[in-house]
Amino acid sequence: MNTSTPNDMHDSSSQELEFEGGINPRIDIPNGGEILIISNDQSYLTHGIHKFPAKFFPELPRYLIQKYSVAGETVLDPMCGSGTVVLEAILNNRIGIGIDIDPIARLITKVKTTTIDPGFLIKSARNLVKQIHELDSLPDYQPSIPEFHYRENWFRSYVLRELAIITESIDNLFLPKQNDTMFHDIRDFCRVVLSSIIRDVSNADPHCTRTVLRKKVVKNIRPGDTLKKFSETIFRQCDSMCEFFDVSQALTFKDVRLPDRNALKTGLDSDTIDLIITSPPYINAVDYPRTHQLEMYWLGLLGDGPLSRLKRTYIGTETVYKEEYEHLKTTGYETLDPILEEIYEKDPRRSFIVFKFFDDMKSQLEEMYRILKPGGHYCITIGSNQIRGVEVRSDRILAEIATAGMGFEQENTFFSKLIRHFIRIPRPERMLGEWILILRK
């Protein structure tokens, strides 16, 4: 957790700053400036427990938390993804609050921010791996495999069996026992570890945001590889969780709250949150439900409904109906309406998707204004998009929405360059970085 100071950061121009590791909160990034963070902490403690698209480098929310809040205050991420902001909040002695509509995001965030006694955790992991190998050694043992579309296309038969053995072993070893919280916490930890290997042992392209099969991508997965990968991963993540437990013992505040709500209706009281930091979904870039569909099938997180029904509830959804885009939708915002009109001439459906995203984000901004304390900050990290060849500067559009009668002041905006991605976004939609919009109530 190195913190860059003016002496060890690189200044390539008056507006470009490069930081090795963390950013000293005393540094004021100039309005309109550019930064590049060379991250050292993507796997620090439990940050690396599960891959997640468009994930924060921990150093950026850490800087924002330290700059715009003090110990003991509340830090909310209303679209928390894999929980980077929430974990950084509690590591910096703030009260961390995370909300997400995505079921796997909620589970990862819960596990990432929940400390578990190292002795019980390691003993449980050893017992689990022992049971898994005992069941695998029984040639006639056929575990129950969950049903889902194109199951045999996504996984080889022996991988299905091995994943099912792991799933059954977790469920059987950690049956609810008198509402024992630690038992549930360890079970969820094991489920997230299982989820973290599913894409790797599937036949899906590991480098695509969508879960897809490609003829040119043939993965070398042999019998036994899935069990070996799970065993190696769970003990490696046990080490990270034990380190998190040790670090947490020195913290004054260990308060994590994960309301089962959404970014438009948080259920939080008005004027109660000190700082909000989030990264909304990208328009037309990352389809989160489809990205994690295999993991959610195995963990039983999708329920009985189709994936499309879940997708329609997300901000930035591409699941829209034809009657919704039969006519051009406009908003009255100077930065947005010309973009909607230009896209509509090329693709009415895409125009409506962009309209719907910013209409939802307007409601989201109104909710954040309601719950934020006067003087509090809302920090939004968002990238620009190319939609049918039309540039969509989301930061400028959100700034207009937030300041045009809503009550926010735009305090600062700077650009954070990206140096690497977990999964590749299609080239026309790939972003070179993200804008950080700092709003003040």
C-alpha positions as CSV (number, residue, x, y, z in Angstrom):
1,M,0.0,0.0,0.0
2,N,2.7,2.5,-1.1
3,T,1.5,6.1,-1.2
4,S,2.9,8.3,-3.9
5,T,4.0,11.8,-2.9
6,P,5.2,14.7,-5.1
7,N,8.7,13.3,-4.9
8,D,8.1,9.8,-6.3
9,M,5.4,10.5,-8.8
10,H,6.3,11.2,-12.5
11,D,5.1,14.5,-14.0
12,S,5.3,14.3,-17.8
13,S,3.5,17.6,-18.2
14,S,1.7,20.2,-16.1
15,Q,-1.5,18.2,-16.6
16,E,-0.3,14.6,-16.6
17,L,0.7,12.8,-13.4
18,E,1.9,9.3,-13.0
19,F,1.7,7.5,-9.7
20,E,3.5,4.3,-8.6
21,G,1.1,2.7,-6.2
22,G,-1.2,4.9,-4.0
23,I,-1.8,8.7,-4.3
24,N,-1.1,10.9,-1.3
25,P,-4.5,12.5,-0.4
26,R,-2.7,15.9,0.1
27,I,-2.2,16.0,-3.7
28,D,-4.8,18.0,-5.6
29,I,-5.3,16.6,-9.1
30,P,-5.8,19.6,-11.4
31,N,-9.2,20.1,-13.0
32,G,-9.1,18.5,-16.5
33,G,-5.8,16.8,-15.7
34,E,-4.7,13.3,-16.5
35,I,-3.3,10.6,-14.2
36,L,-1.9,7.1,-14.7
37,I,-1.9,4.7,-11.7
38,I,0.6,1.9,-11.9
39,S,-1.3,-0.4,-9.5
40,N,0.5,-2.5,-6.9
41,D,-2.5,-3.6,-5.0
42,Q,-5.0,-5.4,-7.3
43,S,-4.5,-8.6,-5.3
44,Y,-3.8,-7.0,-1.9
45,L,-5.6,-8.9,0.9
46,T,-9.0,-10.1,-0.5
47,H,-9.0,-7.7,-3.5
48,G,-8.0,-10.5,-5.8
49,I,-10.5,-13.1,-4.7
50,H,-12.6,-13.0,-7.9
51,K,-12.1,-11.5,-11.3
52,F,-14.6,-8.8,-12.3
53,P,-14.9,-6.7,-15.5
54,A,-14.1,-3.0,-15.3
55,K,-12.8,-3.4,-11.7
56,F,-11.4,-0.4,-9.8
57,F,-7.7,-0.3,-9.1
58,P,-7.8,-0.1,-5.3
59,E,-5.5,3.0,-5.3
60,L,-8.1,5.3,-6.9
61,P,-11.0,4.8,-4.4
62,R,-8.4,4.8,-1.6
63,Y,-7.3,8.2,-2.7
64,L,-10.9,9.5,-2.9
65,I,-11.8,8.0,0.5
66,Q,-8.8,9.6,2.2
67,K,-9.3,13.0,0.5
68,Y,-13.0,13.4,0.9
69,S,-13.8,11.7,4.2
70,V,-12.4,11.1,7.7
71,A,-12.2,8.0,10.0
72,G,-15.6,6.9,11.2
73,E,-17.6,8.4,8.4
74,T,-19.8,6.5,6.0
75,V,-18.7,5.6,2.5
76,L,-21.2,4.2,0.0
77,D,-20.8,2.5,-3.3
78,P,-24.4,2.1,-4.8
79,M,-23.1,0.0,-7.7
80,C,-20.4,-1.8,-5.8
81,G,-19.5,-4.6,-8.2
82,S,-16.9,-6.8,-6.6
83,G,-16.6,-4.5,-3.5
84,T,-13.4,-2.7,-4.0
85,V,-14.7,0.6,-2.6
86,V,-16.3,-1.1,0.4
87,L,-13.1,-3.0,1.3
88,E,-11.0,0.1,1.0
89,A,-13.5,2.0,3.1
90,I,-13.2,-0.4,6.0
91,L,-9.4,-0.7,5.6
92,N,-9.3,3.1,6.0
93,N,-11.5,3.0,9.2
94,R,-14.7,4.2,7.5
95,I,-18.1,2.5,7.6
96,G,-18.4,0.7,4.3
97,I,-21.8,0.4,2.6
98,G,-22.2,-1.6,-0.7
99,I,-25.3,-2.0,-2.8
100,D,-25.6,-3.9,-6.1
101,I,-28.5,-5.3,-8.1
102,D,-26.2,-8.1,-9.4
103,P,-26.5,-11.3,-7.2
104,I,-22.9,-12.4,-7.8
105,A,-21.6,-8.9,-7.1
106,R,-23.4,-8.9,-3.7
107,L,-21.9,-12.3,-2.8
108,I,-18.3,-11.4,-3.8
109,T,-18.6,-8.1,-1.9
110,K,-19.9,-9.9,1.2
111,V,-17.1,-12.5,1.2
112,K,-14.4,-9.9,0.3
113,T,-15.3,-7.7,3.3
114,T,-16.1,-10.4,5.9
115,T,-13.3,-11.5,8.3
116,I,-13.1,-15.2,9.2
117,D,-11.1,-16.8,12.0
118,P,-8.0,-18.3,10.3
119,G,-8.0,-21.4,12.4
120,F,-11.6,-22.4,11.5
121,L,-11.1,-21.3,7.9
122,I,-8.0,-23.4,7.2
123,K,-9.4,-26.4,9.0
124,S,-12.6,-26.2,7.0
125,A,-10.7,-25.8,3.7
126,R,-8.7,-28.9,4.4
127,N,-11.8,-30.9,5.4
128,L,-13.5,-29.8,2.2
129,V,-10.6,-30.7,-0.1
130,K,-10.4,-34.1,1.6
131,Q,-14.1,-34.8,1.0
132,I,-13.9,-33.7,-2.6
133,H,-11.1,-36.1,-3.4
134,E,-12.8,-39.0,-1.5
135,L,-15.9,-38.5,-3.6
136,D,-13.9,-38.2,-6.8
137,S,-12.2,-41.5,-6.0
138,L,-15.5,-43.3,-6.2
139,P,-15.9,-44.2,-9.9
140,D,-19.6,-44.9,-9.6
141,Y,-20.4,-41.7,-7.8
142,Q,-22.6,-39.4,-9.9
143,P,-23.2,-36.0,-8.3
144,S,-26.2,-33.9,-9.1
145,I,-25.4,-31.5,-11.9
146,P,-27.5,-28.3,-12.3
147,E,-29.6,-27.9,-15.4
148,F,-29.0,-24.9,-17.7
149,H,-29.1,-24.1,-21.4
150,Y,-26.3,-25.6,-23.5
151,R,-24.6,-27.1,-20.4
152,E,-22.7,-29.7,-22.4
153,N,-21.4,-27.0,-24.9
154,W,-20.0,-24.9,-22.1
155,F,-18.3,-27.8,-20.2
156,R,-16.7,-31.1,-20.9
157,S,-18.4,-34.1,-19.2
158,Y,-15.6,-34.7,-16.7
159,V,-15.5,-31.0,-15.8
160,L,-19.2,-31.1,-15.1
161,R,-18.8,-34.0,-12.8
162,E,-15.8,-32.4,-10.9
163,L,-17.6,-29.1,-10.5
164,A,-20.7,-30.9,-9.2
165,I,-18.6,-32.8,-6.7
166,I,-17.1,-29.5,-5.4
167,T,-20.6,-27.9,-5.3
168,E,-22.1,-30.9,-3.4
169,S,-19.2,-31.0,-1.0
170,I,-19.5,-27.4,-0.1
171,D,-23.3,-27.7,0.4
172,N,-22.9,-30.9,2.5
173,L,-20.0,-29.8,4.6
174,F,-21.5,-26.4,5.5
175,L,-25.1,-27.3,6.2
176,P,-26.8,-24.6,8.3
177,K,-25.9,-25.3,11.9
178,Q,-28.0,-23.4,14.5
179,N,-27.6,-20.1,12.5
180,D,-23.9,-20.3,13.0
181,T,-22.7,-17.1,11.3
182,M,-19.2,-18.3,10.8
183,F,-20.4,-21.5,9.1
184,H,-22.3,-19.4,6.6
185,D,-19.4,-17.1,6.1
186,I,-17.0,-20.0,5.3
187,R,-19.6,-21.6,3.0
188,D,-19.9,-18.3,1.1
189,F,-16.1,-18.0,0.9
190,C,-15.9,-21.5,-0.6
191,R,-18.7,-20.7,-3.1
192,V,-16.9,-17.6,-4.3
193,V,-13.6,-19.6,-4.7
194,L,-15.6,-22.1,-6.8
195,S,-17.1,-19.3,-8.9
196,S,-13.6,-17.8,-9.5
197,I,-12.4,-20.9,-11.4
198,I,-15.6,-21.6,-13.4
199,R,-14.7,-19.5,-16.4
200,D,-11.2,-21.0,-16.5
201,V,-12.4,-24.6,-16.6
202,S,-15.3,-23.9,-19.1
203,N,-15.0,-24.0,-22.8
204,A,-15.7,-20.2,-23.0
205,D,-13.3,-17.7,-24.3
206,P,-11.5,-16.4,-21.2
207,H,-10.8,-13.0,-22.7
208,C,-14.2,-11.9,-23.9
209,T,-16.6,-9.8,-21.8
210,R,-19.5,-11.9,-23.0
211,T,-19.6,-15.6,-22.2
212,V,-19.0,-17.1,-25.7
213,L,-17.6,-20.1,-27.4
214,R,-15.1,-19.6,-30.2
215,K,-13.9,-22.4,-32.6
216,K,-10.4,-21.0,-32.5
217,V,-10.2,-21.1,-28.7
218,V,-9.6,-24.7,-27.6
219,K,-8.6,-25.0,-24.0
220,N,-6.4,-27.8,-22.7
221,I,-8.5,-29.0,-19.7
222,R,-7.8,-32.6,-18.6
223,P,-9.6,-34.8,-16.1
224,G,-8.6,-33.8,-12.6
225,D,-7.6,-30.2,-13.6
226,T,-10.8,-28.7,-12.1
227,L,-10.2,-30.3,-8.7
228,K,-6.6,-29.4,-8.7
229,K,-7.3,-25.8,-9.6
230,F,-10.0,-25.5,-6.9
231,S,-7.7,-27.0,-4.3
232,E,-4.8,-24.6,-5.2
233,T,-7.1,-21.6,-5.3
234,I,-8.9,-22.2,-2.0
235,F,-5.6,-22.5,-0.1
236,R,-4.2,-19.4,-1.8
237,Q,-7.3,-17.4,-1.0
238,C,-7.2,-18.7,2.6
239,D,-3.8,-17.1,2.9
240,S,-5.2,-13.8,1.6
241,M,-8.2,-14.0,4.0
242,C,-5.9,-14.8,6.9
243,E,-3.9,-11.7,6.1
244,F,-7.1,-9.7,5.9
245,F,-8.1,-11.0,9.3
246,D,-4.7,-10.0,10.8
247,V,-4.9,-6.5,9.3
248,S,-8.5,-6.0,10.5
249,Q,-7.5,-6.5,14.1
250,A,-5.9,-3.1,14.1
251,L,-9.0,-1.3,12.7
252,T,-11.1,0.9,14.9
253,F,-14.2,0.6,12.7
254,K,-15.2,-2.8,11.3
255,D,-18.7,-1.9,10.1
256,V,-19.8,-3.3,6.8
257,R,-23.4,-2.8,5.6
258,L,-24.8,-4.5,2.5
259,P,-28.5,-3.6,2.0
260,D,-30.4,-5.8,-0.4
261,R,-31.6,-2.8,-2.4
262,N,-30.6,-1.1,-5.7
263,A,-28.9,2.1,-6.8
264,L,-32.2,3.8,-7.5
265,K,-33.9,2.9,-4.3
266,T,-31.3,2.5,-1.6
267,G,-33.6,2.5,1.4
268,L,-31.1,4.7,3.2
269,D,-32.2,7.8,5.2
270,S,-31.8,11.2,3.8
271,D,-28.7,13.3,4.6
272,T,-26.8,10.3,6.2
273,I,-24.0,9.4,3.9
274,D,-20.6,11.3,4.0
275,L,-19.1,10.1,0.7
276,I,-20.3,8.2,-2.3
277,I,-17.9,6.6,-4.8
278,T,-19.0,4.4,-7.7
279,S,-18.4,3.3,-11.3
280,P,-21.6,2.9,-13.2
281,P,-21.9,0.2,-15.9
282,Y,-20.7,1.2,-19.4
283,I,-23.1,1.8,-22.1
284,N,-22.8,-0.9,-24.8
285,A,-19.6,-2.3,-23.4
286,V,-20.0,-4.8,-20.5
287,D,-23.0,-7.1,-20.2
288,Y,-22.6,-8.1,-16.6
289,P,-25.3,-10.8,-16.3
290,R,-24.0,-12.5,-19.5
291,T,-20.4,-12.2,-18.3
292,H,-21.2,-14.1,-15.1
293,Q,-24.0,-16.4,-16.4
294,L,-22.0,-19.6,-15.9
295,E,-21.0,-18.7,-12.4
296,M,-24.6,-17.8,-11.5
297,Y,-25.9,-21.0,-13.0
298,W,-23.6,-23.1,-10.8
299,L,-24.2,-21.0,-7.7
300,G,-28.0,-21.1,-8.2
301,L,-28.2,-17.3,-8.3
302,L,-30.5,-16.9,-11.3
303,G,-33.7,-18.3,-9.8
304,D,-36.3,-19.7,-12.2
305,G,-36.5,-16.7,-14.6
306,P,-34.6,-16.2,-17.9
307,L,-31.4,-14.3,-18.0
308,S,-33.1,-11.6,-20.1
309,R,-35.5,-10.8,-17.3
310,L,-32.6,-10.1,-14.9
311,K,-30.7,-8.1,-17.5
312,R,-33.7,-5.7,-18.0
313,T,-33.4,-4.5,-14.3
314,Y,-29.8,-3.2,-14.8
315,I,-28.8,0.4,-15.4
316,G,-27.3,0.3,-18.9
317,T,-29.4,-2.7,-20.1
318,E,-29.5,-3.6,-23.7
319,T,-32.7,-5.6,-23.2
320,V,-35.3,-3.2,-24.6
321,Y,-38.6,-3.7,-26.5
322,K,-39.2,-2.5,-30.1
323,E,-42.2,-0.3,-29.1
324,E,-39.8,1.6,-26.8
325,Y,-37.7,2.9,-29.7
326,E,-40.3,3.5,-32.4
327,H,-39.9,7.2,-31.8
328,L,-36.9,9.3,-30.9
329,K,-36.7,10.0,-27.1
330,T,-35.1,13.3,-26.0
331,T,-34.3,14.8,-22.6
332,G,-33.9,18.6,-22.9
333,Y,-30.2,18.4,-22.0
334,E,-27.9,20.2,-24.5
335,T,-25.0,17.7,-24.2
336,L,-27.2,14.6,-24.7
337,D,-30.0,15.3,-27.2
338,P,-27.8,16.0,-30.3
339,I,-26.1,12.6,-29.5
340,L,-29.5,10.8,-29.3
341,E,-30.6,12.3,-32.6
342,E,-27.4,11.4,-34.4
343,I,-27.5,7.8,-33.1
344,Y,-31.2,7.5,-33.9
345,E,-30.6,8.2,-37.6
346,K,-28.2,5.2,-37.7
347,D,-29.8,2.9,-35.1
348,P,-33.0,3.8,-33.2
349,R,-32.5,0.9,-30.8
350,R,-29.1,2.1,-29.7
351,S,-30.4,5.6,-29.3
352,F,-33.0,4.4,-26.9
353,I,-30.5,2.4,-25.0
354,V,-28.4,5.5,-24.5
355,F,-31.5,7.5,-23.5
356,K,-32.6,4.9,-21.0
357,F,-29.1,4.8,-19.4
358,F,-29.1,8.5,-18.7
359,D,-32.7,8.5,-17.7
360,D,-31.9,5.9,-15.1
361,M,-28.7,7.8,-14.1
362,K,-30.8,10.9,-13.5
363,S,-32.9,9.0,-11.1
364,Q,-29.8,7.6,-9.5
365,L,-28.3,11.0,-9.1
366,E,-31.5,12.2,-7.5
367,E,-31.3,9.3,-5.0
368,M,-27.7,10.1,-4.2
369,Y,-28.4,13.7,-3.6
370,R,-31.2,12.8,-1.2
371,I,-29.0,10.5,1.0
372,L,-25.8,12.5,0.8
373,K,-25.0,14.9,3.7
374,P,-24.8,18.6,2.8
375,G,-21.2,19.3,1.8
376,G,-20.6,15.6,1.0
377,H,-19.1,14.4,-2.3
378,Y,-20.2,12.0,-5.0
379,C,-17.3,10.7,-7.1
380,I,-18.3,9.0,-10.3
381,T,-15.8,7.1,-12.5
382,I,-17.1,6.6,-16.0
383,G,-15.7,6.1,-19.5
384,S,-16.6,7.7,-22.8
385,N,-18.3,5.4,-25.4
386,Q,-18.5,5.1,-29.2
387,I,-22.0,4.2,-30.1
388,R,-22.5,3.7,-33.9
389,G,-19.5,6.0,-34.5
390,V,-20.9,8.8,-32.2
391,E,-18.8,9.8,-29.2
392,V,-20.7,9.8,-25.9
393,R,-18.9,11.8,-23.3
394,S,-20.8,10.4,-20.3
395,D,-18.9,12.6,-17.7
396,R,-20.1,15.8,-19.5
397,I,-23.7,14.5,-19.8
398,L,-23.8,13.4,-16.1
399,A,-22.3,16.8,-15.0
400,E,-25.1,18.7,-16.8
401,I,-27.8,16.4,-15.4
402,A,-26.3,16.8,-11.8
403,T,-25.9,20.6,-11.9
404,A,-28.9,21.6,-14.0
405,G,-31.4,22.2,-11.2
406,M,-30.6,19.1,-9.1
407,G,-28.3,20.9,-6.6
408,F,-24.9,19.4,-7.2
409,E,-21.8,21.5,-7.8
410,Q,-19.2,20.2,-10.2
411,E,-16.0,20.5,-8.1
412,N,-13.4,18.7,-10.3
413,T,-13.0,16.3,-13.3
414,F,-9.9,14.5,-14.2
415,F,-9.0,11.6,-16.5
416,S,-7.5,8.3,-15.3
417,K,-5.7,6.3,-17.9
418,L,-6.0,2.5,-18.1
419,I,-2.9,0.4,-18.5
420,R,-4.4,-3.1,-18.6
421,H,-7.8,-4.9,-18.5
422,F,-9.0,-8.2,-17.0
423,I,-11.0,-9.0,-20.1
424,R,-10.9,-7.4,-23.5
425,I,-13.7,-5.1,-24.7
426,P,-14.4,-5.1,-28.5
427,R,-12.0,-2.7,-30.2
428,P,-14.5,0.0,-31.3
429,E,-15.9,0.2,-27.8
430,R,-12.5,0.0,-25.9
431,M,-11.7,2.9,-23.6
432,L,-8.3,4.4,-23.0
433,G,-9.3,5.5,-19.6
434,E,-12.1,6.9,-17.4
435,W,-13.2,10.3,-16.3
436,I,-13.5,10.9,-12.5
437,L,-16.4,13.4,-11.9
438,I,-16.3,15.0,-8.5
439,L,-19.7,16.4,-7.4
440,R,-20.5,18.2,-4.2
441,K,-23.8,18.6,-2.5
